[in-house]
């Protein structure tokens, strides 16, 4: 069998010959055309954002104030005693601002960790290594030894083309891995730095692997073609990997046998939390088929359209 690292590098380089990513606008240039649709934007209809910060805060603020074991009890107490937010309306606004700030910090941390992991895979020495990166590298070391998996040392850009060859969807896979002894054993990996903090003292950690198969009274269903699953982060990430699976096959001919989410949160976890996602090929194919519309649309344009 061919060296899997060489195989992965050749596949990645072949894809890069026709695909480039504009980091600033997060659009892909494929065969001289700007592909504006990303996997994230494609999934927005099936997994609409149901989190509304202000209404969520108003719904729970009284129970947070009563229950000292919740994460927000001390925050509310601090806001009141410090005079920053005394009334309920003021406190709701501060909590929403806190969530927005936490979201920006998480996104920045995720970008930093992704870059550190990629530089390590490329053989570069890191001056600074986040704990989340250490957890990711420890997991990679384990799967290389236990499962004989070899990680790609280059990033994987992938594209989806209509039947007529027109590129209509671009994406970038965090990591592709191949087995040293089995060419049919290919893994797609998605790094996630979302918090696993419990909602209350001694409560269960918010692990994506539990969310994937769990349910609660507040759950709503995702929309077609993923209407058989709950609309939550874990299922949205699983759907994303399933889209990437078909894009990888069309772009390189490689078929992924496993789809893995690696949750990294060293503040609450002692190691990476691993979620193996179900294959949802029919649902992913159905969503991609919506891009087969040949009439002019907003998914493709010429490079100068973005000037």
C-alpha positions as CSV (number, residue, x, y, z in Angstrom):
1,X,0.0,0.0,0.0
2,X,1.2,3.5,-0.8
3,X,2.5,5.7,2.1
4,X,-0.8,7.2,3.4
5,X,0.9,10.6,4.1
6,X,2.1,10.8,0.5
7,X,-1.4,9.8,-0.7
8,X,-3.0,12.5,1.5
9,X,-0.6,15.2,0.4
10,X,-1.1,14.4,-3.3
11,X,-4.9,14.5,-2.9
12,X,-4.7,17.8,-1.0
13,X,-2.3,19.4,-3.5
14,X,-4.5,18.2,-6.4
15,X,-7.5,20.0,-4.8
16,X,-5.5,23.1,-4.2
17,X,-4.6,23.4,-7.8
18,X,-8.1,24.6,-8.6
19,X,-9.3,25.8,-5.1
20,X,-8.1,28.8,-3.2
21,X,-9.6,30.4,-0.1
22,X,-9.8,34.2,0.4
23,X,-9.5,34.4,4.2
24,X,-10.8,38.0,4.4
25,X,-14.1,37.4,2.7
26,X,-14.2,33.6,3.4
27,X,-15.0,32.9,-0.2
28,X,-13.5,30.2,-2.4
29,X,-12.0,30.7,-5.9
30,X,-12.5,27.6,-8.0
31,X,-11.5,27.5,-11.7
32,X,-11.5,31.4,-11.7
33,X,-15.0,31.6,-10.2
34,X,-15.9,33.0,-6.7
35,X,-17.9,30.4,-4.8
36,X,-19.8,32.3,-2.2
37,X,-21.8,29.5,-0.6
38,X,-20.1,27.7,2.3
39,X,-21.1,24.6,4.2
40,X,-22.0,26.7,7.2
41,X,-24.3,29.0,5.2
42,X,-25.8,26.0,3.4
43,X,-26.9,24.4,6.7
44,X,-28.5,27.5,8.1
45,X,-31.9,26.6,6.7
46,X,-31.9,23.1,8.1
47,X,-30.4,24.1,11.5
48,X,-31.8,27.6,12.2
49,X,-30.4,29.5,15.1
50,X,-32.9,29.2,17.9
51,X,-30.9,30.9,20.5
52,X,-32.3,34.3,21.4
53,X,-30.2,35.8,24.1
54,X,-32.5,38.3,25.6
55,X,-35.6,36.0,25.7
56,X,-33.4,33.2,27.1
57,X,-32.0,35.4,29.9
58,X,-35.5,36.7,30.8
59,X,-36.9,33.2,30.9
60,X,-34.2,32.0,33.4
61,X,-33.1,35.1,35.4
62,X,-35.4,34.5,38.4
63,X,-34.3,30.9,38.8
64,X,-30.7,31.9,38.4
65,X,-31.2,34.4,41.2
66,X,-32.7,31.8,43.5
67,X,-30.4,28.9,42.8
68,X,-26.9,29.6,44.1
69,X,-25.6,26.5,42.3
70,X,-26.2,27.8,38.8
71,X,-23.4,29.4,36.7
72,X,-25.1,32.8,36.6
73,X,-26.1,33.2,40.3
74,X,-22.7,34.7,41.3
75,X,-22.7,36.8,38.1
76,X,-26.0,38.4,39.0
77,X,-24.9,38.9,42.6
78,X,-21.8,40.7,41.3
79,X,-23.7,42.9,38.9
80,X,-26.1,44.0,41.6
81,X,-23.5,44.6,44.4
82,X,-21.1,46.4,42.1
83,X,-23.9,48.7,40.8
84,X,-23.2,47.7,37.2
85,X,-26.7,46.3,36.7
86,X,-29.3,46.7,39.5
87,X,-32.7,46.3,37.7
88,X,-33.7,43.1,35.9
89,X,-33.6,44.8,32.6
90,X,-30.1,46.0,33.2
91,X,-29.0,42.5,34.3
92,X,-30.5,40.9,31.2
93,X,-28.5,43.3,29.0
94,X,-25.3,42.5,30.8
95,X,-25.8,38.8,30.5
96,X,-26.4,39.1,26.8
97,X,-23.2,41.2,26.5
98,X,-21.4,38.5,28.5
99,X,-22.6,35.8,26.1
100,X,-21.5,37.8,23.1
101,X,-18.0,38.5,24.6
102,X,-17.7,34.8,25.5
103,X,-18.6,33.8,21.9
104,X,-16.0,36.1,20.5
105,X,-13.4,34.8,22.9
106,X,-14.3,31.2,22.0
107,X,-14.0,31.9,18.2
108,X,-10.6,33.5,18.7
109,X,-9.4,30.6,20.8
110,X,-10.7,28.1,18.2
111,X,-8.8,29.9,15.4
112,X,-5.6,30.0,17.5
113,X,-5.8,26.3,18.4
114,X,-6.6,25.3,14.7
115,X,-3.5,27.2,13.6
116,X,-1.3,25.6,16.3
117,X,-2.4,22.1,15.4
118,X,-1.8,22.7,11.7
119,X,1.7,24.1,12.3
120,X,2.5,21.1,14.4
121,X,1.3,18.7,11.7
122,X,3.5,20.6,9.2
123,X,6.5,19.8,11.4
124,X,7.0,23.3,12.8
125,X,8.0,24.0,16.4
126,X,5.5,26.1,18.5
127,X,6.7,28.9,20.7
128,X,3.4,28.8,22.5
129,X,1.1,25.8,22.8
130,X,-2.4,26.2,24.3
131,X,-3.7,23.4,26.6
132,X,-6.4,22.7,24.1
133,X,-3.8,22.1,21.5
134,X,-1.9,19.8,23.8
135,X,-5.1,17.7,24.3
136,X,-5.6,17.6,20.5
137,X,-2.0,16.4,19.9
138,X,-2.3,13.8,22.7
139,X,-5.4,12.4,21.0
140,X,-3.6,12.4,17.6
141,X,-0.7,10.5,19.2
142,X,-3.1,7.9,20.6
143,X,-4.9,7.2,17.4
144,X,-1.7,7.0,15.4
145,X,-0.5,4.3,17.8
146,X,-3.7,2.5,18.5
147,X,-5.5,2.7,15.2
148,X,-2.5,3.2,12.8
149,X,-4.0,6.4,11.5
150,X,-1.7,8.9,9.7
151,X,-2.8,12.6,9.7
152,X,-2.4,14.8,6.7
153,X,0.3,17.4,7.0
154,X,-1.6,19.8,4.7
155,X,-5.0,21.4,4.9
156,X,-7.8,20.0,2.8
157,X,-9.9,22.4,0.6
158,X,-12.9,20.7,-1.1
159,X,-15.5,21.8,-3.6
160,X,-18.9,20.6,-4.7
161,X,-19.8,20.8,-8.4
162,X,-23.1,20.6,-10.2
163,X,-23.6,17.9,-12.7
164,X,-22.5,20.3,-15.4
165,X,-19.2,20.9,-13.6
166,X,-20.0,24.3,-12.2
167,X,-18.5,24.8,-8.7
168,X,-21.2,25.9,-6.3
169,X,-19.9,25.1,-2.8
170,X,-16.5,25.4,-1.1
171,X,-15.2,24.2,2.2
172,X,-12.1,23.3,4.2
173,X,-11.8,20.2,6.3
174,X,-9.9,20.5,9.6
175,X,-8.1,17.2,9.3
176,X,-8.1,14.1,7.1
177,X,-6.5,10.9,8.4
178,X,-5.7,7.6,6.6
179,X,-4.9,4.1,7.9
180,X,-1.3,2.8,7.3
181,X,-2.6,-0.7,6.5
182,X,-6.1,-0.1,5.1
183,X,-6.7,2.3,2.3
184,X,-10.5,2.2,2.9
185,X,-10.1,3.5,6.5
186,X,-10.2,7.3,6.2
187,X,-11.3,9.7,9.0
188,X,-12.5,13.2,8.8
189,X,-11.9,15.2,12.0
190,X,-13.4,18.5,13.1
191,X,-11.8,20.4,16.0
192,X,-14.4,22.2,18.3
193,X,-13.4,24.4,21.2
194,X,-16.9,24.9,22.6
195,X,-17.3,24.9,26.4
196,X,-18.2,21.8,28.3
197,X,-19.1,23.7,31.5
198,X,-22.1,22.3,33.4
199,X,-25.1,24.6,33.8
200,X,-25.2,24.1,37.6
201,X,-23.0,22.7,40.4
202,X,-22.3,18.9,40.1
203,X,-24.4,18.9,36.9
204,X,-23.4,16.9,33.8
205,X,-20.7,18.3,31.5
206,X,-22.1,19.7,28.2
207,X,-20.4,17.1,26.0
208,X,-21.2,17.1,22.3
209,X,-21.3,13.3,22.3
210,X,-24.1,13.4,24.9
211,X,-25.9,16.1,23.0
212,X,-25.8,14.0,19.8
213,X,-28.0,11.3,21.3
214,X,-29.7,13.1,24.3
215,X,-32.8,15.2,24.4
216,X,-34.5,17.7,26.6
217,X,-37.9,19.4,26.9
218,X,-36.6,22.4,25.0
219,X,-35.5,20.5,21.9
220,X,-36.8,21.3,18.5
221,X,-36.4,19.3,15.3
222,X,-34.0,20.4,12.5
223,X,-35.6,21.1,9.2
224,X,-35.6,19.1,6.0
225,X,-33.7,17.2,4.9
226,X,-32.3,16.7,8.5
227,X,-35.8,16.7,10.0
228,X,-35.2,13.3,11.8
229,X,-32.6,14.8,14.2
230,X,-32.8,17.5,16.9
231,X,-31.6,21.0,16.1
232,X,-28.6,21.3,18.3
233,X,-24.8,22.0,17.9
234,X,-23.8,18.3,17.8
235,X,-26.2,17.4,15.0
236,X,-25.3,20.5,13.0
237,X,-21.6,19.6,13.3
238,X,-22.4,16.0,12.3
239,X,-24.4,17.2,9.3
240,X,-21.4,19.5,8.4
241,X,-19.0,16.5,8.4
242,X,-21.5,14.5,6.3
243,X,-21.5,17.3,3.7
244,X,-17.7,17.4,3.8
245,X,-17.6,13.6,3.3
246,X,-19.4,13.9,0.0
247,X,-17.4,16.9,-1.1
248,X,-14.1,15.0,-0.3
249,X,-15.3,12.1,-2.4
250,X,-16.2,14.3,-5.4
251,X,-13.0,16.3,-5.1
252,X,-10.4,13.5,-4.4
253,X,-12.2,10.2,-4.8
254,X,-11.5,9.4,-1.1
255,X,-14.4,8.0,0.9
256,X,-14.4,8.7,4.7
257,X,-15.3,5.7,6.9
258,X,-15.4,7.7,10.2
259,X,-16.6,11.2,11.0
260,X,-15.1,12.5,14.3
261,X,-15.7,15.6,16.3
262,X,-13.0,16.4,18.8
263,X,-14.2,18.7,21.6
264,X,-11.4,20.7,23.3
265,X,-12.0,22.5,26.6
266,X,-9.1,22.1,29.0
267,X,-10.8,24.4,31.5
268,X,-13.4,21.6,32.2
269,X,-12.0,18.5,30.5
270,X,-8.8,16.6,31.3
271,X,-8.5,15.4,27.7
272,X,-10.2,15.6,24.4
273,X,-13.8,14.4,24.2
274,X,-14.5,12.3,21.1
275,X,-17.8,12.1,19.3
276,X,-18.2,9.6,16.4
277,X,-20.9,11.0,14.2
278,X,-23.5,8.9,12.3
279,X,-23.3,8.8,8.5
280,X,-26.2,10.7,7.1
281,X,-25.4,10.2,3.4
282,X,-29.0,10.5,2.1
283,X,-29.7,13.7,4.0
284,X,-26.4,15.2,2.9
285,X,-27.0,14.3,-0.7
286,X,-30.5,15.7,-0.6
287,X,-29.2,19.1,0.7
288,X,-26.5,19.2,-2.0
289,X,-29.1,18.4,-4.7
290,X,-30.7,21.8,-4.0
291,X,-27.5,23.3,-5.5
292,X,-28.3,21.7,-8.9
293,X,-30.5,24.7,-9.9
294,X,-28.9,25.8,-13.1
295,X,-30.6,29.2,-13.2
296,X,-28.4,32.2,-12.2
297,X,-28.1,32.5,-8.4
298,X,-25.9,34.0,-5.7
299,X,-23.7,31.0,-5.1
300,X,-21.2,31.6,-7.9
301,X,-19.7,34.8,-9.4
302,X,-16.5,36.1,-11.0
303,X,-13.7,37.3,-8.9
304,X,-14.2,41.0,-9.7
305,X,-17.7,40.7,-8.2
306,X,-16.1,41.0,-4.8
307,X,-14.0,44.0,-5.5
